[in-house]
């Protein structure tokens, strides 16, 4: 496993331990970078798919993959920051997921 993957695993584990002690519900939100979408990076995808087995994760890659990349992200020189459209899409997905989980708990 690469150094950065080990670091992410360690961070996820640390956050998980802290949230369990506090009796908090923890959901990790994974935002792919523009290049992860353009290059369809399988290693990136597989890494987070494996993490989903242990942690509650919303990986936006699967939602972004079929979207127009230029509508989702600001110009490349601004990194992987989302546009208004991208942020609205994220909010819609999170609300849908939270509602689904809430309905199941009530």
C-alpha angles and dihedrals in degrees: 000000000000122000094250091050090050089050093050090048091051092048093049090050093048093049090046093053092048093048093049091052089051092044090238128149110240124202120176116214114208116201114190119218120241091258092052088060097041095046096039089223106207094190090056091047095047092048093057093040088059091049089054088068090066106025138041103252136172106202108193092197092090091052095044098045095081095040128095102267092214091056091051103045135043117241113305094251088067092058119232099328115145126241123232087268091051092049092049090051090051092049091050092051093047092049091049092050093046092048091050091051092044093051089051092052097047 
